[in-house]
Amino acid sequence: METKPKLFILINNHFDLTWKRCFTRRIHEHGMMHFSYEEMHVNYINDNLRLTRANPGYKFQIESTHVVRHFLQNHPEYLAELR
């Protein structure tokens, strides 16, 4: 009996903690506004938590403890869910 292969898709996102963007404030450059890394992290984590709630087998990665610490300082209500 032939079985169908399983496809695993890994969700990963990389944020440089020090780069063009500021971590906690937006910057304006050449007439463009760039969101802060903090805003991007909050959106990334919240989007992935929604996907996890809707799909119990869904997993995602947060590559930096700094990002997790900062997120939980501002959103401690998500501690149990992130664990």
N, C-alpha and C positions, 0 to 999 in steps of 0.2 A: 504494500500500500504506500503510495507516494504522499508525502506531507508537503504542505505549502511552506515555503521559507518565511520566517518572521523578519520584518523590517523594523529596526530600532532607529529612531531619529533622536539625536541628542540635541537638546536646546542649550546653547552656550552663548554668552555675551561677554565681551571684553570692554572694560572701561579703564582708560589710563587715568590714574588719580591726579597726575600732574601733566597737563598738556595745554592745549589752546583754551579750553573752557575753565571757568572757575568752578570750584566744588559747590559753593553755596549761593552764588549770585550769577545772574545772567550777565552776558557781556554784549556790547554792541560794537560791531566792526564792519566798516565799509557799507554802512547802511543796512546791515543785517543784524538781527537779534539771535543770539545763541542761548538756548536753555542751559541752566547749570547742570552739572553732573548729578547733584542731589535730586533735581526734578526728574531727570531721566531715570535714575535708580528707583525712585518711588513708583513711577509709571511701569517700569520693567517688573518690579516685584509684585505690584498689584495686579498687573495683567496675568502674570504667571500663577499667582494665588487663585485668581478666578478660573484659570484653566485647570488647576489642580482640583478645585472644588467640583467642577463639572466632569472631570475625568480622573477617577481615583488612581489610575495607573500612571498618570502624568507626573513627570519629575522635571525639575530645572535646577540650575546651578547658579550660585552667587559666588564669584571667584575671590572676593576680598572680605576679610573680617571687618575692615574699616567701613565698608558699605553696609554690612549687616548691623554693626554697632550704631552707626549714624541713623539708619532707618528705624531701629528699635528705640532709640532715644526719643524720636519724634512720633513713633507709632507703637508704643509698648503693648497695645492690645493684640498685636500679631505675634507675640513671642511664642505662645503655645502652638499656633498654627505653623510657624516656620520650623519649630522643632520636629 
